[in-house]
Every structure is written in structure tokens, then in C-alpha cells.
């Protein structure tokens, strides 16, 4: 018997998609904030409109805890709702094991017998009644999270939320409105797929695809007037083909650009950083450059991305292949979790169902096709992204990375002698859109370094922006003291509610995840026990059992 997942707070309270559906017919015209503020005067506002964490609402103590802690906290269903969930599961279970069906009356009788015991055991635990109270209090407002805080419960005025969503997706520099319905977008995408792609990759074209849909995370630092756009391409027409192609491109790019800064995964990144700090001269003073690539997915012109991918493929073919491009293939195992085992160059004699074949000569066409079919719907309108790549598209991360890796490649080639003789003194890491440089002050006057540290290094419109603190990949990185310490969870929304439903394993999953990161990535290793104790103390402070740690 496997324990099924309980419903989460966010699954019941997040209602932004319901509002999107309403706004397809009619945008919001009346603001409910005045009435809401009379009952909850302490919530945050932007220009008189509600835009606030839900924990500032005036709620009963037990219910307030739900608003304060992470929205992935789970709750127990009411009895009838629970019965309606288990009936089809028991029916499916009996059919699978070829057993006689169990009458509904028998199931209800058994639930009635054990339910008092369940209620007694779960008195202090979150129930659907508690979560429904928040739903009732926030009626008429948009309930969602905010950017960089995915599990923080927030409430928004529908007028403010609608305006921000509209300003985000109706930006003609990034998105182009297309006069098609969602179903017409799917059909158009099917019609423009070249015959060669249809013939070679029938497994990668969905027979019953869904339309891509968009949503956004509003940004607190921009007064919730700007949002990070997200487009979900799950189960879309080319989802499987794009995922397989992305896996090939990740490995091709690493081989084509072996010295660029973004070739390391998370474990390799920290191992490289630890080795650098360990071998560094203690008297060496480092210049610390911690930057973000702003608009990483929306700023790079699409033609520049296509040119970069073409250059990458040509370079890989020139240096690693003897056969023509149309005779070079890769076998991708879509079910394999180990990155080292899921890709191999060439054909496998006996392929399993999860193994597919990608031809090198087709990759560029597939990338172009991802742009042409990159349509989505929101607020009843359909759009195509005309600049950058969509956040959420299976192939977007790798082709965006290739576009910036080309610039790093040219810099290394231009300053090859300097780089080969000094790269052991420099730590240069780019993890997706985060770039870290640790450079000895003595090298600062060098022309190569002057070029590297420019905020325009990747050439406009791609722009680097100083982060302004020591935060890197969830850690505080102190270049002077040579330390890397986990950014400890200091806010309640970073923890599951201690009264959350579910097993101990689920309750402690956040702690176990952070514990592993402390053990693997903290530097120097001598401070690991101290950091673990700090983490334990924080969880204990929030009501978690020390013995479960």
C-alpha cells in the first residue's frame, strides 16, 4: 500500500487561472479593495490596491498559521470529499488485481467506523475547513504567489493583477498577437511542421496535443507592476521532440565550447568553486563580481539565437565528426535519469521504447520550428513570442545558454594566451543566468579582464546587472573570508506548516533537502557541523521534532 498525496493549500486557494477564464469574457471593472481593507486593514497596498502577503490579514490564530507557512503544506479532506476520492481508486485497484468489486456501502461503513479515530488524531492538524476559511475571506481577490517566493501565499486586487498581466503579455517588443483560437494555434503548428520532421520524428509529434498556456509571477521589487512571464508547454505538440533535442544540444554545446563558463551542473559548480578556494593563495585579494543576465529568456533576438546554435553545431561537426551531418545521429534515452548514460552518439541496434534518435542535420530546423510553433493563449488571446525564448519551453534554457556561450567562446579565443596562463587564478562560473567572477586584484588592469567585467560583455540587448549582495545559488559566498554558507530559511513561508497533514517523510523533506546542500556545498568543510546545528535549531524553533531530524 502506497500513501497517496494529500491536497496542498495552494491547490485549493490559488485561483489565478479561474480569473484568467473570467477575464476572457470581461476584464475587471470594480475594485473590491475598499471592502476588503475594512476587515483586513493591515495588508500591504500599491496605489490603494491590495497587493500583500496573506499573513498580514486579520485571521484566527490557527488559520493565520496556514497563511504564514508554505503553500505546499497539506491538509486533511472532509469525510465526504475523502470518500469521493477513494471510491474510484478502490475500484481501479480491484480491477487491476482481478478481485470482485467492493460495494460503496461497505467502503462508507468502514470509513464511518475509523473516522472518529482519525478526527481525534488530527485535531491539531490543518483541515479543509481551516483552508476554506481563507478562501472565503479572500473571495473576489486573486490568490497566488509572487516572484522568487513560490510558496508564499499572497492576495492581489484583480484590477492591479489584470493590468500587470496585460502589460506583460501585450508588449509588442516581445509578444505578437495572432488572430487564432487555441485550437487554431494547434492546427497551425501541425500544418507548418516540415514533411521531413514528420517523417523522421513521428514519436515527437503529439497526436492529441494541448495548447500552451501562460501565467506570470508578479515582482514585489517592482511594486507588482512588472511580472516574470511563464509559458507552460507541457503536453504541447512538439514537447517530446523539443525535450529530446534539448538533451542533445546540452552535450553538443559542452563539447563545442569546452572552456566557456556555463558547462557545469550544480554539483560540479560547487566542486570547482571549492577547489578554487582551496588552492588560492591566502594572501591573494579577490575582486567579487556577482551578476545576473537580465531578461535572459526575453532579451536575446531570435535570429542571434539561431545563428549561435548554427555556429555551435558547425563547430561540433568540424571538430568531432568525420561523416556528413545527415549521417551523424544521437540516441537519447528519455527515461534515463543519469545524465552520463542518457545520450550516446550513433544508433543503438536494439532501442527500447524510451530511446529515440535525433539527427545532427535536423537540430537547427527543430530550433527554428520551436520559434514558429511557440504560440500560447492568455486572457482569451493568442500570442507568439518574437524576441527571446519562452520560459517554460523545453528547449529554451539550452539555446539561450548557447547564445551567451558564443560570446564567452570568442572572448577566450581573443585572449587565448592570457586565459591559458591565468585561468587557474580566476573563477568564472555561469549557472543559467547567474554569473560569478572571482578575480585577483592584480589582474584588474589587464585588457582581457576589463572586457570580461563589463556589464555589456554579452552585447546589448543582453545586459548584466549587479546583484548587489553575496548571494549565489542559495548560499552566502564571502570571497574575503573564503566561506560558502547556506542561506538559512528565515521566513515562515519557507517551511511547511508544522501542523501539515502527511507523513514524517513529507514533513521533513525540506529539512533533508537543505541538509544535503549544507553537507555538499558548505565551505570550508570544517564549518559543516556548525551549519547543520543552525539548521536544526531553526526547524526546532518552528515546531519540528528534533528526533525526526
C-alpha positions in Angstrom: 0.0 0.0 0.0 1.4 3.4 -1.0 0.3 6.6 0.8 -1.4 9.0 -1.7 -0.6 12.7 -1.6 -2.8 14.9 0.4 -4.1 18.1 -1.2 -2.0 21.2 -0.7 -3.1 24.6 0.5 -2.2 26.2 -2.9 -4.2 23.6 -4.8 -7.3 24.9 -3.1 -6.5 28.6 -2.8 -4.6 29.6 -5.9 -7.3 31.0 -8.3 -5.4 33.0 -10.9 -6.4 30.6 -13.7 -10.1 31.0 -12.8 -9.7 34.7 -13.1 -8.0 34.4 -16.4 -11.0 32.4 -17.6 -13.4 35.2 -16.4 -11.3 37.9 -18.0 -11.6 36.2 -21.4 -15.2 37.5 -21.4 -14.9 40.7 -19.4 -11.9 42.4 -17.7 -12.4 43.5 -14.1 -14.2 46.8 -13.7 -14.8 47.2 -10.0 -12.1 47.1 -7.3 -13.0 45.1 -4.2 -10.2 46.6 -2.1 -12.2 49.1 0.0 -14.5 46.4 1.4 -11.5 44.0 2.0 -9.4 46.7 3.7 -12.2 47.4 6.3 -11.9 43.9 7.5 -8.1 43.5 6.9 -6.6 47.0 7.4 -3.0 45.8 7.9 -2.5 44.3 4.4 0.0 45.9 2.1 -1.2 48.2 -0.7 0.1 49.6 -4.0 -1.6 52.8 -5.1 -4.6 51.9 -2.9 -4.9 48.4 -4.3 -4.3 45.3 -2.3 -1.0 43.5 -3.1 0.1 41.7 0.0 1.3 38.6 1.7 -1.8 36.8 3.1 -0.2 36.6 6.6 -1.0 40.3 7.1 -4.7 39.5 7.1 -6.7 39.5 10.3 -7.3 35.8 10.8 -7.9 33.4 13.7 -4.6 32.0 15.1 -4.8 28.5 13.6 -5.9 29.8 10.2 -3.2 32.6 10.3 -0.6 29.8 10.6 -1.7 28.4 7.3 -1.3 31.8 5.7 2.1 32.3 7.2 3.7 28.9 6.2 4.4 27.4 2.8 1.5 26.9 0.4 2.7 23.3 -0.3 1.6 22.4 3.3 -1.1 19.7 3.1 -4.5 19.4 4.7 -7.0 16.6 5.6 -10.1 16.5 3.5 -13.7 16.4 4.9 -15.2 12.9 5.2 -17.4 13.1 2.1 -14.7 14.6 -0.1 -12.3 11.9 1.1 -14.9 9.2 0.2 -15.4 10.6 -3.2 -11.6 10.5 -3.8 -11.1 6.9 -2.7 -14.1 5.3 -4.4 -12.6 5.3 -8.0 -9.2 4.3 -6.6 -10.5 1.3 -4.8 -12.5 0.4 -8.0 -9.4 0.6 -10.1 -7.4 -1.4 -7.6 -9.8 -4.3 -7.5 -9.9 -4.4 -11.3 -6.1 -4.4 -11.6 -5.9 -7.4 -9.2 -8.9 -9.1 -10.7 -10.9 -9.0 -7.5 -14.6 -8.7 -7.0 -15.8 -5.1 -6.7 -16.3 -3.8 -3.1 -19.7 -2.2 -2.6 -19.8 1.5 -1.9 -21.9 0.8 1.2 -19.1 -1.3 2.6 -16.5 1.3 2.0 -18.6 4.0 3.6 -19.3 1.8 6.6 -15.6 1.2 7.1 -14.8 5.0 6.8 -17.6 5.8 9.3 -16.0 3.3 11.7 -12.5 4.8 11.7 -13.4 8.4 11.1 -13.8 9.4 14.8 -10.3 8.0 15.5 -9.0 10.0 12.6 -10.6 13.2 13.8 -9.2 12.7 17.3 -5.7 12.1 15.9 -5.8 15.1 13.6 -7.3 17.7 16.0 -4.2 19.9 15.8 -3.7 19.3 12.0 -4.8 21.5 9.1 -8.2 20.6 7.8 -10.1 21.6 4.7 -12.4 23.7 7.0 -9.4 25.9 8.0 -8.3 26.4 4.4 -11.8 27.2 3.2 -12.0 30.0 5.8 -9.1 31.7 3.9 -10.8 31.1 0.6 -14.0 32.7 2.0 -12.1 35.7 3.3 -10.3 36.3 0.0 -13.4 36.0 -2.2 -13.2 38.4 -5.1 -9.3 38.8 -4.9 -6.6 37.0 -6.8 -4.8 34.5 -4.6 -1.3 33.5 -5.9 2.4 33.7 -5.0 5.0 36.2 -6.0 8.2 36.1 -8.0 11.1 34.3 -6.2 8.7 33.2 -3.4 6.7 30.4 -5.0 5.3 29.1 -1.7 4.3 32.4 -0.2 0.5 33.0 -0.1 -0.4 36.4 -1.5 -3.6 38.3 -2.3 -4.0 40.8 -5.1 -6.6 43.3 -6.3 -8.0 41.8 -9.5 -7.7 45.2 -11.2 -4.0 45.5 -10.3 -3.3 41.9 -11.2 -5.1 42.1 -14.6 -3.2 45.3 -15.6 0.2 43.8 -14.8 -0.7 40.6 -16.7 -1.9 42.7 -19.7 1.2 44.9 -19.6 3.4 41.8 -19.6 1.9 39.9 -22.5 0.7 42.8 -24.6 4.2 44.1 -25.0 4.7 44.2 -28.8 8.5 44.2 -28.5 8.4 40.7 -27.0 5.0 39.2 -28.0 3.0 39.4 -31.2 -0.8 38.8 -31.0 -2.0 36.3 -33.6 -5.6 36.1 -34.7 -6.2 32.5 -33.9 -8.0 30.5 -31.2 -6.2 28.0 -29.1 -7.4 25.1 -31.3 -6.4 27.0 -34.4 -2.9 27.6 -33.0 -2.5 23.8 -32.5 -3.6 23.1 -36.1 -1.4 25.8 -37.5 1.6 24.3 -35.6 0.8 20.9 -37.1 0.5 22.4 -40.6 3.9 24.1 -40.6 5.9 21.1 -39.4 8.1 20.2 -42.4 7.4 16.8 -44.0 11.0 15.7 -43.2 10.4 16.3 -39.5 7.0 14.5 -39.6 8.7 11.5 -41.4 11.8 11.3 -39.1 10.2 12.1 -35.8 6.6 10.8 -35.6 7.2 9.9 -31.9 8.0 13.5 -31.2 4.7 15.0 -32.5 1.7 14.6 -30.1 -1.5 13.2 -31.6 -3.7 14.9 -29.1 -1.7 18.0 -28.0 -2.8 20.7 -25.6 -2.4 24.4 -26.2 0.4 26.2 -24.3 -1.0 28.5 -21.6 0.7 31.4 -19.9 0.7 32.9 -16.4 3.1 35.1 -14.5 4.7 35.8 -11.2 4.3 39.4 -10.0 7.5 41.1 -8.8 7.5 42.7 -5.3 10.6 44.8 -6.0 8.8 46.4 -9.0 5.7 47.2 -6.9 3.9 44.3 -8.5 3.6 46.3 -11.7 6.0 44.0 -13.6 5.9 40.2 -13.8 8.0 37.3 -14.9 6.2 35.5 -17.7 5.9 31.7 -17.7 4.5 29.7 -20.5 3.6 26.0 -19.9 4.5 23.9 -22.9 3.6 20.6 -21.1 1.9 18.2 -23.5 2.1 20.6 -26.4 2.5 19.3 -30.0 6.3 19.2 -30.0 7.0 18.8 -26.3 8.7 15.4 -26.6 10.7 16.3 -29.7 12.0 19.5 -28.1 12.9 17.8 -24.9 15.0 15.2 -26.7 16.6 17.8 -28.9 17.5 19.9 -25.8 19.3 16.9 -24.2 21.4 16.5 -27.4 22.2 20.2 -27.5 23.3 20.3 -23.9 26.0 17.7 -24.6 26.9 19.2 -28.1 27.4 22.6 -26.6 29.6 21.3 -23.8 31.9 19.6 -26.4 31.8 22.5 -28.9 32.6 25.1 -26.1 34.6 23.2 -23.6 36.1 26.3 -21.8 33.0 28.5 -21.5 31.6 29.4 -18.1 28.3 27.6 -18.1 29.2 23.9 -18.7 28.9 22.7 -15.1 25.9 21.3 -13.3 25.2 22.2 -9.6 27.5 19.6 -8.0 30.3 20.3 -10.5 29.9 24.1 -9.9 30.4 23.8 -6.2 33.2 21.3 -6.6 35.0 23.7 -8.9 34.4 26.6 -6.5 35.7 24.6 -3.5 38.9 23.6 -5.4 39.5 27.2 -6.4 39.2 28.5 -2.9 41.3 25.7 -1.5 44.2 26.2 -4.0 44.1 30.0 -3.8 47.0 31.9 -2.2 45.8 33.0 1.3 47.3 36.5 0.7 45.5 37.0 -2.6 42.8 39.6 -2.5 39.8 38.8 -4.8 37.6 41.1 -6.7 34.0 39.8 -6.4 31.6 40.2 -9.4 28.1 38.7 -8.9 25.8 39.5 -11.8 22.5 38.4 -13.3 21.7 38.4 -17.0 18.6 40.4 -17.1 15.8 39.2 -19.3 17.8 36.1 -20.1 14.8 34.4 -21.9 13.2 37.5 -23.4 16.0 39.9 -24.4 18.1 37.9 -26.9 16.9 38.4 -30.6 15.8 35.1 -32.1 18.0 35.4 -35.2 21.0 35.8 -32.9 20.0 32.6 -31.1 19.6 30.7 -34.4 23.0 31.9 -35.6 24.6 30.9 -32.3 23.1 27.4 -32.5 24.2 27.0 -36.1 27.7 28.1 -35.1 27.7 25.6 -32.2 26.6 22.7 -34.5 29.1 23.6 -37.2 31.9 23.7 -34.6 30.9 20.4 -33.1 30.7 18.7 -36.5 34.0 20.2 -37.7 36.0 19.0 -34.6 34.3 15.8 -33.7 32.7 14.1 -36.8 34.0 12.5 -39.9 30.7 11.8 -41.6 28.3 14.4 -43.1 25.8 16.0 -40.8 22.9 13.9 -42.1 24.8 10.8 -41.2 25.5 11.8 -37.6 22.9 10.7 -35.1 22.4 10.7 -31.3 20.4 8.1 -29.3 18.6 9.7 -26.4 17.0 7.7 -23.6 14.2 9.9 -22.3 13.6 7.6 -19.3 17.2 7.6 -18.1 17.9 9.9 -15.0 21.7 9.7 -15.2 22.9 12.4 -17.5 26.0 10.4 -18.3 24.0 7.4 -19.6 21.1 9.0 -21.4 22.9 10.2 -24.5 25.2 8.5 -26.9 26.4 9.3 -30.4 25.3 6.9 -33.1 22.5 4.4 -33.4 21.7 1.7 -31.0 20.9 -1.7 -32.6 18.1 -2.5 -30.3 16.4 0.6 -29.0 13.9 0.5 -26.1 10.6 2.4 -26.2 12.2 5.3 -24.3 15.1 5.6 -26.7 14.8 8.0 -29.6 17.1 9.1 -32.5 18.0 12.7 -33.3 20.0 13.6 -36.5 22.5 16.4 -36.2 21.4 17.8 -39.6 17.8 18.3 -38.2 18.6 20.1 -35.0 18.7 23.6 -36.4 15.4 23.1 -38.2 13.9 21.9 -34.9 15.1 25.0 -33.1 13.6 27.2 -35.8 10.4 25.2 -35.6 10.3 25.8 -31.8 10.1 29.6 -32.5 7.5 29.2 -35.3 5.2 27.0 -33.1 5.8 28.9 -29.9 2.3 30.2 -29.6 0.2 30.4 -26.4 -3.0 31.7 -25.0 -3.9 34.0 -22.1 -6.9 36.2 -21.4 -8.7 34.7 -24.5 -5.9 36.0 -26.8 -3.2 34.1 -28.7 0.4 35.2 -28.9 3.7 34.3 -30.5 6.9 35.3 -28.8 9.0 37.4 -31.3 12.1 38.1 -29.1 13.9 35.6 -26.9 12.7 32.2 -26.0 9.7 31.3 -23.8 10.3 30.5 -20.2 8.8 27.0 -19.9 9.6 25.8 -23.4 11.6 22.5 -23.2 14.4 23.8 -25.5 14.6 27.4 -24.2 17.3 27.0 -21.5 19.9 25.4 -23.7 19.5 27.6 -26.8 19.6 30.7 -24.6 22.8 29.4 -22.9 24.4 28.7 -26.3 23.7 32.3 -27.4 25.7 33.7 -24.5 28.3 30.9 -24.6 29.3 32.0 -28.1 30.4 35.4 -26.7 32.4 33.7 -23.9 34.0 31.4 -26.6 35.0 34.5 -28.7 36.5 36.2 -25.6 38.5 33.1 -24.8 39.8 32.8 -28.4 40.6 36.6 -28.4 42.6 36.4 -25.2 43.8 32.8 -25.5 47.4 33.3 -24.3 46.2 35.3 -21.2 43.4 32.8 -20.4 45.6 29.7 -20.7 48.3 31.2 -18.4 45.9 32.8 -15.9 42.7 30.7 -15.8 43.9 28.8 -12.7 43.9 32.2 -10.9 40.3 33.1 -12.0 37.0 31.6 -11.0 34.5 32.2 -13.8 31.1 30.4 -13.4 27.8 31.0 -15.2 24.9 29.0 -13.9 21.9 29.7 -16.3 21.6 33.5 -15.8 23.8 33.9 -12.8 27.4 34.8 -13.4 30.1 34.8 -10.8 33.7 36.1 -11.2 36.4 35.9 -8.6 39.5 37.7 -9.9 42.7 38.7 -8.1 43.0 42.5 -7.9 46.4 42.2 -9.5 44.8 41.2 -12.8 42.2 44.0 -12.9 44.2 46.3 -15.2 44.6 43.7 -17.9 42.5 44.4 -21.1 41.0 40.9 -21.0 39.7 41.4 -17.5 38.4 44.9 -18.3 36.4 43.4 -21.2 35.2 40.5 -19.1 33.8 42.6 -16.2 31.8 45.0 -18.4 28.1 44.9 -17.8 27.7 45.0 -21.6 30.0 41.9 -22.0 27.3 39.8 -23.7 26.4 42.7 -26.1 23.1 44.6 -25.9 20.3 43.9 -25.6 21.7 41.3 -23.3 22.8 43.1 -20.2 24.5 42.1 -16.9 23.0 43.6 -13.7 24.9 43.6 -10.4 23.2 41.5 -7.8 24.4 43.8 -5.1 25.0 41.1 -2.4 26.9 37.9 -1.7 24.0 35.5 -2.6 25.0 32.9 -5.1 22.9 29.7 -5.9 21.2 29.8 -2.5 24.4 30.4 -0.5 26.2 33.4 1.1 29.6 33.5 -0.6 32.3 35.5 1.2 35.3 36.0 -1.0 37.3 37.7 1.7 36.8 35.0 4.4 36.7 32.2 1.7 33.4 30.8 3.0 30.2 29.5 1.5 27.2 29.2 3.9 23.7 28.1 3.1 21.1 31.0 3.1 19.2 29.7 6.0 15.4 29.8 5.8 14.4 32.8 8.0 10.8 33.3 6.8 7.9 31.1 7.9 6.8 30.6 4.2 10.0 28.7 3.6 8.8 25.9 5.9 5.8 23.5 5.6 3.4 24.2 8.4 4.2 22.1 11.4 0.5 21.1 11.5 0.6 20.0 7.9 -1.1 16.7 7.1 1.0 13.8 5.7 3.8 11.5 6.8 7.0 12.4 8.6 9.0 11.9 5.4 7.0 14.5 3.6 7.1 16.9 6.6 10.9 16.7 6.8 11.6 16.7 3.1 12.5 20.4 3.1 15.0 19.8 6.0 16.5 16.8 4.3 17.0 18.7 1.1 18.7 21.6 2.9 20.8 19.2 5.0 22.2 17.6 1.8 23.1 21.0 0.4 24.8 22.0 3.6 26.9 18.8 3.6 27.8 19.0 -0.1 28.3 22.7 -0.8 29.4 24.4 2.5 33.0 25.7 2.5 35.3 25.1 4.3 34.1 21.6 5.4 35.2 22.3 8.9 32.1 24.6 9.5 29.6 21.9 8.2 28.7 20.7 11.8 28.1 24.3 12.9 25.8 25.0 9.9 23.9 21.8 10.4 23.2 22.7 14.1 22.0 26.2 13.0 19.6 24.5 10.5 18.3 22.1 13.2 17.8 24.9 15.7 15.7 26.8 13.1 13.5 23.8 12.3 13.1 23.1 16.1 12.1 26.8 16.6 9.3 26.3 14.1 7.9 23.3 15.9 9.5 20.4 14.1 10.6 17.4 16.2 14.4 17.2 16.7 14.2 13.4 16.8 12.8 13.4 13.3 16.0 15.2 12.1 
